[in-house]
Amino acid sequence: MAVTRLRKDVLQTWMNRGVIALGDQNPGTGRRRLYSPLDIVKLALMRRVADLGMALSIGLDLAGEAERVLLAGRLPSWNEHLSMKPDAATRKEASVSVIASAGYSLLALKYGATVGDAFEMRVSSFTEPFDGVFQRRKRTGDEERPIDPDQRAALARKGIHAEPVVIFPFGEIVNATLLQVEDLIAATAGPQAPPPVDHGG
């Protein structure tokens, strides 16, 4: 569990409540529970969602998407991110959007998507109010669109303004977790004996 940094008591609570299903649910008395690389990826995603105070249902969706992609023999793009606007205090559901350069996943179908390179996108693309067009910005061709101060003030008076957002590095977490698991497996296996050498003779 070192890779996920998930506390044992939290994991046990999730297992008891049936929050997450893992490969080896009940190993039996006195036996250690074994985790597959997929289990560890799912727990790594769930732990990070829980740390952010987001609904565990979102963590389950992310774990399910990771499982779907990995079982199909693929890896997510390292640059696949999600934007999340937590709204717990207002009793609204969190707003989630997948940020991906191309293609659509089941997550994108459920939550919606922002298409583009996460490293090239402006923070304001996620924090500002959006309704088909950026309401506070003037269009000036392909150049940067500055905020229209009159529109900003008018919207602010109605309670429409930029809101906090969490950027969640989905692809980075999945791929980095798999690399950590790979290294742990290699370290546990110990040094391998070199293949026999044929000296021709």
Biotite code that builds the C-alpha atoms (Angstrom):
import biotite.structure as struc

atoms = struc.array([
    struc.Atom([0.000, 0.000, 0.000], chain_id="A", res_id=1, res_name="MET", atom_name="CA", element="C"),
    struc.Atom([3.061, 2.251, 0.016], chain_id="A", res_id=2, res_name="ALA", atom_name="CA", element="C"),
    struc.Atom([2.381, 3.283, -3.585], chain_id="A", res_id=3, res_name="VAL", atom_name="CA", element="C"),
    struc.Atom([-1.159, 4.528, -2.880], chain_id="A", res_id=4, res_name="THR", atom_name="CA", element="C"),
    struc.Atom([-0.324, 6.122, 0.500], chain_id="A", res_id=5, res_name="ARG", atom_name="CA", element="C"),
    struc.Atom([-3.816, 5.055, 1.567], chain_id="A", res_id=6, res_name="LEU", atom_name="CA", element="C"),
    struc.Atom([-4.345, 4.424, 5.277], chain_id="A", res_id=7, res_name="ARG", atom_name="CA", element="C"),
    struc.Atom([-5.267, 0.828, 6.115], chain_id="A", res_id=8, res_name="LYS", atom_name="CA", element="C"),
    struc.Atom([-8.284, 1.877, 8.174], chain_id="A", res_id=9, res_name="ASP", atom_name="CA", element="C"),
    struc.Atom([-9.697, 3.906, 5.259], chain_id="A", res_id=10, res_name="VAL", atom_name="CA", element="C"),
    struc.Atom([-9.222, 0.969, 2.892], chain_id="A", res_id=11, res_name="LEU", atom_name="CA", element="C"),
    struc.Atom([-10.889, -1.395, 5.371], chain_id="A", res_id=12, res_name="GLN", atom_name="CA", element="C"),
    struc.Atom([-13.848, 1.005, 5.723], chain_id="A", res_id=13, res_name="THR", atom_name="CA", element="C"),
    struc.Atom([-14.228, 1.196, 1.929], chain_id="A", res_id=14, res_name="TRP", atom_name="CA", element="C"),
    struc.Atom([-14.071, -2.599, 1.665], chain_id="A", res_id=15, res_name="MET", atom_name="CA", element="C"),
    struc.Atom([-16.580, -3.119, 4.510], chain_id="A", res_id=16, res_name="ASN", atom_name="CA", element="C"),
    struc.Atom([-19.020, -0.657, 2.953], chain_id="A", res_id=17, res_name="ARG", atom_name="CA", element="C"),
    struc.Atom([-18.583, -2.142, -0.511], chain_id="A", res_id=18, res_name="GLY", atom_name="CA", element="C"),
    struc.Atom([-17.342, 1.186, -1.882], chain_id="A", res_id=19, res_name="VAL", atom_name="CA", element="C"),
    struc.Atom([-14.719, -0.478, -4.058], chain_id="A", res_id=20, res_name="ILE", atom_name="CA", element="C"),
    struc.Atom([-14.309, -4.033, -5.299], chain_id="A", res_id=21, res_name="ALA", atom_name="CA", element="C"),
    struc.Atom([-10.798, -5.399, -5.541], chain_id="A", res_id=22, res_name="LEU", atom_name="CA", element="C"),
    struc.Atom([-9.505, -8.677, -6.905], chain_id="A", res_id=23, res_name="GLY", atom_name="CA", element="C"),
    struc.Atom([-8.767, -10.415, -3.585], chain_id="A", res_id=24, res_name="ASP", atom_name="CA", element="C"),
    struc.Atom([-11.588, -9.234, -1.294], chain_id="A", res_id=25, res_name="GLN", atom_name="CA", element="C"),
    struc.Atom([-11.392, -11.953, 1.398], chain_id="A", res_id=26, res_name="ASN", atom_name="CA", element="C"),
    struc.Atom([-8.082, -13.806, 1.515], chain_id="A", res_id=27, res_name="PRO", atom_name="CA", element="C"),
    struc.Atom([-9.047, -15.625, 4.721], chain_id="A", res_id=28, res_name="GLY", atom_name="CA", element="C"),
    struc.Atom([-7.913, -15.470, 8.322], chain_id="A", res_id=29, res_name="THR", atom_name="CA", element="C"),
    struc.Atom([-4.203, -14.951, 8.811], chain_id="A", res_id=30, res_name="GLY", atom_name="CA", element="C"),
    struc.Atom([-3.524, -14.437, 5.115], chain_id="A", res_id=31, res_name="ARG", atom_name="CA", element="C"),
    struc.Atom([-2.343, -11.206, 3.579], chain_id="A", res_id=32, res_name="ARG", atom_name="CA", element="C"),
    struc.Atom([-4.552, -9.501, 1.052], chain_id="A", res_id=33, res_name="ARG", atom_name="CA", element="C"),
    struc.Atom([-2.807, -9.323, -2.318], chain_id="A", res_id=34, res_name="LEU", atom_name="CA", element="C"),
    struc.Atom([-3.368, -6.425, -4.686], chain_id="A", res_id=35, res_name="TYR", atom_name="CA", element="C"),
    struc.Atom([-3.073, -6.516, -8.456], chain_id="A", res_id=36, res_name="SER", atom_name="CA", element="C"),
    struc.Atom([-1.495, -3.567, -10.304], chain_id="A", res_id=37, res_name="PRO", atom_name="CA", element="C"),
    struc.Atom([-5.036, -2.611, -11.384], chain_id="A", res_id=38, res_name="LEU", atom_name="CA", element="C"),
    struc.Atom([-6.229, -2.640, -7.752], chain_id="A", res_id=39, res_name="ASP", atom_name="CA", element="C"),
    struc.Atom([-3.366, -0.333, -6.794], chain_id="A", res_id=40, res_name="ILE", atom_name="CA", element="C"),
    struc.Atom([-4.177, 2.085, -9.632], chain_id="A", res_id=41, res_name="VAL", atom_name="CA", element="C"),
    struc.Atom([-7.836, 2.190, -8.585], chain_id="A", res_id=42, res_name="LYS", atom_name="CA", element="C"),
    struc.Atom([-6.916, 2.828, -4.951], chain_id="A", res_id=43, res_name="LEU", atom_name="CA", element="C"),
    struc.Atom([-4.411, 5.534, -5.921], chain_id="A", res_id=44, res_name="ALA", atom_name="CA", element="C"),
    struc.Atom([-7.149, 7.384, -7.828], chain_id="A", res_id=45, res_name="LEU", atom_name="CA", element="C"),
    struc.Atom([-9.731, 6.915, -5.054], chain_id="A", res_id=46, res_name="MET", atom_name="CA", element="C"),
    struc.Atom([-7.335, 8.140, -2.376], chain_id="A", res_id=47, res_name="ARG", atom_name="CA", element="C"),
    struc.Atom([-6.597, 11.352, -4.260], chain_id="A", res_id=48, res_name="ARG", atom_name="CA", element="C"),
    struc.Atom([-10.278, 12.073, -4.873], chain_id="A", res_id=49, res_name="VAL", atom_name="CA", element="C"),
    struc.Atom([-10.980, 11.479, -1.166], chain_id="A", res_id=50, res_name="ALA", atom_name="CA", element="C"),
    struc.Atom([-8.085, 13.776, -0.195], chain_id="A", res_id=51, res_name="ASP", atom_name="CA", element="C"),
    struc.Atom([-9.705, 16.549, -2.255], chain_id="A", res_id=52, res_name="LEU", atom_name="CA", element="C"),
    struc.Atom([-12.987, 16.096, -0.394], chain_id="A", res_id=53, res_name="GLY", atom_name="CA", element="C"),
    struc.Atom([-14.794, 15.129, -3.588], chain_id="A", res_id=54, res_name="MET", atom_name="CA", element="C"),
    struc.Atom([-17.569, 12.540, -3.720], chain_id="A", res_id=55, res_name="ALA", atom_name="CA", element="C"),
    struc.Atom([-16.278, 8.967, -3.762], chain_id="A", res_id=56, res_name="LEU", atom_name="CA", element="C"),
    struc.Atom([-18.634, 8.331, -6.678], chain_id="A", res_id=57, res_name="SER", atom_name="CA", element="C"),
    struc.Atom([-16.254, 10.442, -8.786], chain_id="A", res_id=58, res_name="ILE", atom_name="CA", element="C"),
    struc.Atom([-13.342, 8.328, -7.566], chain_id="A", res_id=59, res_name="GLY", atom_name="CA", element="C"),
    struc.Atom([-15.246, 5.197, -8.552], chain_id="A", res_id=60, res_name="LEU", atom_name="CA", element="C"),
    struc.Atom([-15.885, 6.643, -12.008], chain_id="A", res_id=61, res_name="ASP", atom_name="CA", element="C"),
    struc.Atom([-12.162, 7.351, -12.401], chain_id="A", res_id=62, res_name="LEU", atom_name="CA", element="C"),
    struc.Atom([-11.246, 3.879, -11.134], chain_id="A", res_id=63, res_name="ALA", atom_name="CA", element="C"),
    struc.Atom([-13.748, 2.371, -13.574], chain_id="A", res_id=64, res_name="GLY", atom_name="CA", element="C"),
    struc.Atom([-12.307, 4.341, -16.487], chain_id="A", res_id=65, res_name="GLU", atom_name="CA", element="C"),
    struc.Atom([-8.756, 3.270, -15.560], chain_id="A", res_id=66, res_name="ALA", atom_name="CA", element="C"),
    struc.Atom([-9.916, -0.345, -15.395], chain_id="A", res_id=67, res_name="GLU", atom_name="CA", element="C"),
    struc.Atom([-11.659, -0.109, -18.780], chain_id="A", res_id=68, res_name="ARG", atom_name="CA", element="C"),
    struc.Atom([-8.603, 1.418, -20.473], chain_id="A", res_id=69, res_name="VAL", atom_name="CA", element="C"),
    struc.Atom([-6.041, -0.901, -18.875], chain_id="A", res_id=70, res_name="LEU", atom_name="CA", element="C"),
    struc.Atom([-8.060, -4.072, -19.498], chain_id="A", res_id=71, res_name="LEU", atom_name="CA", element="C"),
    struc.Atom([-8.286, -3.030, -23.152], chain_id="A", res_id=72, res_name="ALA", atom_name="CA", element="C"),
    struc.Atom([-4.470, -3.165, -23.207], chain_id="A", res_id=73, res_name="GLY", atom_name="CA", element="C"),
    struc.Atom([-3.996, 0.594, -23.455], chain_id="A", res_id=74, res_name="ARG", atom_name="CA", element="C"),
    struc.Atom([-2.594, 3.330, -21.233], chain_id="A", res_id=75, res_name="LEU", atom_name="CA", element="C"),
    struc.Atom([-4.191, 6.743, -20.797], chain_id="A", res_id=76, res_name="PRO", atom_name="CA", element="C"),
    struc.Atom([-2.321, 9.736, -22.147], chain_id="A", res_id=77, res_name="SER", atom_name="CA", element="C"),
    struc.Atom([0.003, 11.225, -19.548], chain_id="A", res_id=78, res_name="TRP", atom_name="CA", element="C"),
    struc.Atom([-1.629, 14.560, -20.413], chain_id="A", res_id=79, res_name="ASN", atom_name="CA", element="C"),
    struc.Atom([-5.207, 13.479, -19.667], chain_id="A", res_id=80, res_name="GLU", atom_name="CA", element="C"),
    struc.Atom([-6.578, 15.695, -16.908], chain_id="A", res_id=81, res_name="HIS", atom_name="CA", element="C"),
    struc.Atom([-9.939, 16.508, -15.389], chain_id="A", res_id=82, res_name="LEU", atom_name="CA", element="C"),
    struc.Atom([-11.188, 19.805, -14.083], chain_id="A", res_id=83, res_name="SER", atom_name="CA", element="C"),
    struc.Atom([-13.339, 19.531, -10.963], chain_id="A", res_id=84, res_name="MET", atom_name="CA", element="C"),
    struc.Atom([-15.338, 22.246, -9.271], chain_id="A", res_id=85, res_name="LYS", atom_name="CA", element="C"),
    struc.Atom([-16.243, 21.019, -5.790], chain_id="A", res_id=86, res_name="PRO", atom_name="CA", element="C"),
    struc.Atom([-19.599, 22.388, -4.652], chain_id="A", res_id=87, res_name="ASP", atom_name="CA", element="C"),
    struc.Atom([-20.136, 20.524, -1.379], chain_id="A", res_id=88, res_name="ALA", atom_name="CA", element="C"),
    struc.Atom([-21.009, 23.647, 0.633], chain_id="A", res_id=89, res_name="ALA", atom_name="CA", element="C"),
    struc.Atom([-23.767, 24.601, -1.803], chain_id="A", res_id=90, res_name="THR", atom_name="CA", element="C"),
    struc.Atom([-25.190, 21.068, -1.914], chain_id="A", res_id=91, res_name="ARG", atom_name="CA", element="C"),
    struc.Atom([-24.770, 20.889, -5.662], chain_id="A", res_id=92, res_name="LYS", atom_name="CA", element="C"),
    struc.Atom([-23.030, 18.041, -7.406], chain_id="A", res_id=93, res_name="GLU", atom_name="CA", element="C"),
    struc.Atom([-19.419, 18.646, -8.309], chain_id="A", res_id=94, res_name="ALA", atom_name="CA", element="C"),
    struc.Atom([-18.831, 19.812, -11.850], chain_id="A", res_id=95, res_name="SER", atom_name="CA", element="C"),
    struc.Atom([-16.325, 17.595, -13.670], chain_id="A", res_id=96, res_name="VAL", atom_name="CA", element="C"),
    struc.Atom([-14.900, 17.890, -17.185], chain_id="A", res_id=97, res_name="SER", atom_name="CA", element="C"),
    struc.Atom([-12.330, 15.707, -18.950], chain_id="A", res_id=98, res_name="VAL", atom_name="CA", element="C"),
    struc.Atom([-9.424, 17.594, -20.536], chain_id="A", res_id=99, res_name="ILE", atom_name="CA", element="C"),
    struc.Atom([-7.988, 15.614, -23.428], chain_id="A", res_id=100, res_name="ALA", atom_name="CA", element="C"),
    struc.Atom([-6.249, 16.396, -26.687], chain_id="A", res_id=101, res_name="SER", atom_name="CA", element="C"),
    struc.Atom([-8.301, 13.957, -28.746], chain_id="A", res_id=102, res_name="ALA", atom_name="CA", element="C"),
    struc.Atom([-10.834, 11.185, -28.531], chain_id="A", res_id=103, res_name="GLY", atom_name="CA", element="C"),
    struc.Atom([-13.626, 10.642, -26.071], chain_id="A", res_id=104, res_name="TYR", atom_name="CA", element="C"),
    struc.Atom([-13.823, 8.280, -23.157], chain_id="A", res_id=105, res_name="SER", atom_name="CA", element="C"),
    struc.Atom([-16.789, 7.037, -21.155], chain_id="A", res_id=106, res_name="LEU", atom_name="CA", element="C"),
    struc.Atom([-15.838, 9.688, -18.599], chain_id="A", res_id=107, res_name="LEU", atom_name="CA", element="C"),
    struc.Atom([-16.110, 12.384, -21.254], chain_id="A", res_id=108, res_name="ALA", atom_name="CA", element="C"),
    struc.Atom([-19.521, 11.085, -22.274], chain_id="A", res_id=109, res_name="LEU", atom_name="CA", element="C"),
    struc.Atom([-20.690, 11.237, -18.664], chain_id="A", res_id=110, res_name="LYS", atom_name="CA", element="C"),
    struc.Atom([-19.101, 14.504, -17.546], chain_id="A", res_id=111, res_name="TYR", atom_name="CA", element="C"),
    struc.Atom([-18.370, 16.399, -20.755], chain_id="A", res_id=112, res_name="GLY", atom_name="CA", element="C"),
    struc.Atom([-14.999, 17.287, -22.236], chain_id="A", res_id=113, res_name="ALA", atom_name="CA", element="C"),
    struc.Atom([-12.736, 20.202, -22.926], chain_id="A", res_id=114, res_name="THR", atom_name="CA", element="C"),
    struc.Atom([-10.639, 19.368, -25.971], chain_id="A", res_id=115, res_name="VAL", atom_name="CA", element="C"),
    struc.Atom([-7.102, 20.717, -26.096], chain_id="A", res_id=116, res_name="GLY", atom_name="CA", element="C"),
    struc.Atom([-3.603, 20.359, -24.721], chain_id="A", res_id=117, res_name="ASP", atom_name="CA", element="C"),
    struc.Atom([-3.749, 20.725, -20.942], chain_id="A", res_id=118, res_name="ALA", atom_name="CA", element="C"),
    struc.Atom([-0.299, 22.327, -20.922], chain_id="A", res_id=119, res_name="PHE", atom_name="CA", element="C"),
    struc.Atom([-1.390, 25.066, -23.315], chain_id="A", res_id=120, res_name="GLU", atom_name="CA", element="C"),
    struc.Atom([-4.731, 25.954, -21.755], chain_id="A", res_id=121, res_name="MET", atom_name="CA", element="C"),
    struc.Atom([-5.356, 29.068, -19.707], chain_id="A", res_id=122, res_name="ARG", atom_name="CA", element="C"),
    struc.Atom([-6.444, 28.699, -16.109], chain_id="A", res_id=123, res_name="VAL", atom_name="CA", element="C"),
    struc.Atom([-9.304, 31.090, -16.872], chain_id="A", res_id=124, res_name="SER", atom_name="CA", element="C"),
    struc.Atom([-10.703, 28.505, -19.305], chain_id="A", res_id=125, res_name="SER", atom_name="CA", element="C"),
    struc.Atom([-11.763, 26.506, -16.243], chain_id="A", res_id=126, res_name="PHE", atom_name="CA", element="C"),
    struc.Atom([-12.454, 29.113, -13.570], chain_id="A", res_id=127, res_name="THR", atom_name="CA", element="C"),
    struc.Atom([-14.563, 31.540, -15.588], chain_id="A", res_id=128, res_name="GLU", atom_name="CA", element="C"),
    struc.Atom([-18.287, 31.193, -16.212], chain_id="A", res_id=129, res_name="PRO", atom_name="CA", element="C"),
    struc.Atom([-18.971, 29.410, -19.461], chain_id="A", res_id=130, res_name="PHE", atom_name="CA", element="C"),
    struc.Atom([-22.204, 29.295, -21.431], chain_id="A", res_id=131, res_name="ASP", atom_name="CA", element="C"),
    struc.Atom([-21.414, 28.391, -25.014], chain_id="A", res_id=132, res_name="GLY", atom_name="CA", element="C"),
    struc.Atom([-18.979, 31.314, -25.195], chain_id="A", res_id=133, res_name="VAL", atom_name="CA", element="C"),
    struc.Atom([-16.878, 32.955, -22.526], chain_id="A", res_id=134, res_name="PHE", atom_name="CA", element="C"),
    struc.Atom([-19.403, 35.562, -21.431], chain_id="A", res_id=135, res_name="GLN", atom_name="CA", element="C"),
    struc.Atom([-16.893, 37.964, -19.930], chain_id="A", res_id=136, res_name="ARG", atom_name="CA", element="C"),
    struc.Atom([-14.489, 38.076, -22.856], chain_id="A", res_id=137, res_name="ARG", atom_name="CA", element="C"),
    struc.Atom([-14.574, 40.054, -26.081], chain_id="A", res_id=138, res_name="LYS", atom_name="CA", element="C"),
    struc.Atom([-13.739, 38.195, -29.258], chain_id="A", res_id=139, res_name="ARG", atom_name="CA", element="C"),
    struc.Atom([-10.763, 39.736, -31.010], chain_id="A", res_id=140, res_name="THR", atom_name="CA", element="C"),
    struc.Atom([-10.076, 37.236, -33.758], chain_id="A", res_id=141, res_name="GLY", atom_name="CA", element="C"),
    struc.Atom([-7.456, 34.651, -32.863], chain_id="A", res_id=142, res_name="ASP", atom_name="CA", element="C"),
    struc.Atom([-5.736, 36.957, -30.400], chain_id="A", res_id=143, res_name="GLU", atom_name="CA", element="C"),
    struc.Atom([-6.106, 36.824, -26.644], chain_id="A", res_id=144, res_name="GLU", atom_name="CA", element="C"),
    struc.Atom([-9.589, 37.769, -25.567], chain_id="A", res_id=145, res_name="ARG", atom_name="CA", element="C"),
    struc.Atom([-9.396, 40.318, -22.765], chain_id="A", res_id=146, res_name="PRO", atom_name="CA", element="C"),
    struc.Atom([-12.189, 40.435, -20.199], chain_id="A", res_id=147, res_name="ILE", atom_name="CA", element="C"),
    struc.Atom([-14.835, 43.032, -20.969], chain_id="A", res_id=148, res_name="ASP", atom_name="CA", element="C"),
    struc.Atom([-14.902, 45.054, -17.694], chain_id="A", res_id=149, res_name="PRO", atom_name="CA", element="C"),
    struc.Atom([-18.539, 46.106, -18.113], chain_id="A", res_id=150, res_name="ASP", atom_name="CA", element="C"),
    struc.Atom([-19.655, 42.526, -18.750], chain_id="A", res_id=151, res_name="GLN", atom_name="CA", element="C"),
    struc.Atom([-17.551, 41.307, -15.816], chain_id="A", res_id=152, res_name="ARG", atom_name="CA", element="C"),
    struc.Atom([-19.206, 43.820, -13.467], chain_id="A", res_id=153, res_name="ALA", atom_name="CA", element="C"),
    struc.Atom([-22.709, 43.058, -14.772], chain_id="A", res_id=154, res_name="ALA", atom_name="CA", element="C"),
    struc.Atom([-22.235, 39.304, -14.306], chain_id="A", res_id=155, res_name="LEU", atom_name="CA", element="C"),
    struc.Atom([-20.605, 39.764, -10.886], chain_id="A", res_id=156, res_name="ALA", atom_name="CA", element="C"),
    struc.Atom([-23.667, 41.691, -9.700], chain_id="A", res_id=157, res_name="ARG", atom_name="CA", element="C"),
    struc.Atom([-25.717, 38.582, -10.585], chain_id="A", res_id=158, res_name="LYS", atom_name="CA", element="C"),
    struc.Atom([-23.341, 36.321, -8.633], chain_id="A", res_id=159, res_name="GLY", atom_name="CA", element="C"),
    struc.Atom([-21.707, 34.975, -11.793], chain_id="A", res_id=160, res_name="ILE", atom_name="CA", element="C"),
    struc.Atom([-17.929, 35.076, -11.436], chain_id="A", res_id=161, res_name="HIS", atom_name="CA", element="C"),
    struc.Atom([-14.844, 32.887, -11.546], chain_id="A", res_id=162, res_name="ALA", atom_name="CA", element="C"),
    struc.Atom([-14.938, 29.924, -9.173], chain_id="A", res_id=163, res_name="GLU", atom_name="CA", element="C"),
    struc.Atom([-12.211, 27.681, -7.719], chain_id="A", res_id=164, res_name="PRO", atom_name="CA", element="C"),
    struc.Atom([-11.349, 24.582, -9.690], chain_id="A", res_id=165, res_name="VAL", atom_name="CA", element="C"),
    struc.Atom([-9.179, 21.514, -9.066], chain_id="A", res_id=166, res_name="VAL", atom_name="CA", element="C"),
    struc.Atom([-7.113, 20.134, -11.955], chain_id="A", res_id=167, res_name="ILE", atom_name="CA", element="C"),
    struc.Atom([-6.780, 16.361, -11.537], chain_id="A", res_id=168, res_name="PHE", atom_name="CA", element="C"),
    struc.Atom([-3.911, 14.663, -13.439], chain_id="A", res_id=169, res_name="PRO", atom_name="CA", element="C"),
    struc.Atom([-5.686, 11.382, -14.242], chain_id="A", res_id=170, res_name="PHE", atom_name="CA", element="C"),
    struc.Atom([-3.198, 10.098, -16.828], chain_id="A", res_id=171, res_name="GLY", atom_name="CA", element="C"),
    struc.Atom([-0.188, 11.026, -14.716], chain_id="A", res_id=172, res_name="GLU", atom_name="CA", element="C"),
    struc.Atom([-1.558, 9.213, -11.653], chain_id="A", res_id=173, res_name="ILE", atom_name="CA", element="C"),
    struc.Atom([-2.420, 6.032, -13.573], chain_id="A", res_id=174, res_name="VAL", atom_name="CA", element="C"),
    struc.Atom([0.871, 5.824, -15.486], chain_id="A", res_id=175, res_name="ASN", atom_name="CA", element="C"),
    struc.Atom([3.094, 6.833, -12.557], chain_id="A", res_id=176, res_name="ALA", atom_name="CA", element="C"),
    struc.Atom([1.380, 4.322, -10.271], chain_id="A", res_id=177, res_name="THR", atom_name="CA", element="C"),
    struc.Atom([1.968, 1.535, -12.802], chain_id="A", res_id=178, res_name="LEU", atom_name="CA", element="C"),
    struc.Atom([5.661, 2.449, -13.022], chain_id="A", res_id=179, res_name="LEU", atom_name="CA", element="C"),
    struc.Atom([5.972, 2.366, -9.225], chain_id="A", res_id=180, res_name="GLN", atom_name="CA", element="C"),
    struc.Atom([4.285, -1.054, -9.130], chain_id="A", res_id=181, res_name="VAL", atom_name="CA", element="C"),
    struc.Atom([6.612, -2.288, -11.883], chain_id="A", res_id=182, res_name="GLU", atom_name="CA", element="C"),
    struc.Atom([9.639, -1.189, -9.847], chain_id="A", res_id=183, res_name="ASP", atom_name="CA", element="C"),
    struc.Atom([8.290, -2.876, -6.695], chain_id="A", res_id=184, res_name="LEU", atom_name="CA", element="C"),
    struc.Atom([7.747, -6.137, -8.565], chain_id="A", res_id=185, res_name="ILE", atom_name="CA", element="C"),
    struc.Atom([11.274, -5.974, -9.998], chain_id="A", res_id=186, res_name="ALA", atom_name="CA", element="C"),
    struc.Atom([12.770, -5.221, -6.558], chain_id="A", res_id=187, res_name="ALA", atom_name="CA", element="C"),
    struc.Atom([10.829, -8.079, -4.947], chain_id="A", res_id=188, res_name="THR", atom_name="CA", element="C"),
    struc.Atom([11.910, -10.540, -7.635], chain_id="A", res_id=189, res_name="ALA", atom_name="CA", element="C"),
    struc.Atom([15.545, -9.789, -6.887], chain_id="A", res_id=190, res_name="GLY", atom_name="CA", element="C"),
    struc.Atom([18.396, -10.087, -9.340], chain_id="A", res_id=191, res_name="PRO", atom_name="CA", element="C"),
    struc.Atom([17.762, -12.472, -12.188], chain_id="A", res_id=192, res_name="GLN", atom_name="CA", element="C"),
    struc.Atom([20.343, -15.090, -13.089], chain_id="A", res_id=193, res_name="ALA", atom_name="CA", element="C"),
    struc.Atom([22.016, -14.313, -16.415], chain_id="A", res_id=194, res_name="PRO", atom_name="CA", element="C"),
    struc.Atom([21.128, -16.661, -19.262], chain_id="A", res_id=195, res_name="PRO", atom_name="CA", element="C"),
    struc.Atom([23.642, -19.463, -19.873], chain_id="A", res_id=196, res_name="PRO", atom_name="CA", element="C"),
    struc.Atom([26.353, -18.576, -22.334], chain_id="A", res_id=197, res_name="VAL", atom_name="CA", element="C"),
    struc.Atom([27.092, -20.917, -25.205], chain_id="A", res_id=198, res_name="ASP", atom_name="CA", element="C"),
    struc.Atom([30.877, -21.047, -25.588], chain_id="A", res_id=199, res_name="HIS", atom_name="CA", element="C"),
    struc.Atom([30.652, -23.118, -28.724], chain_id="A", res_id=200, res_name="GLY", atom_name="CA", element="C"),
    struc.Atom([32.166, -26.082, -27.515], chain_id="A", res_id=201, res_name="GLY", atom_name="CA", element="C"),
])
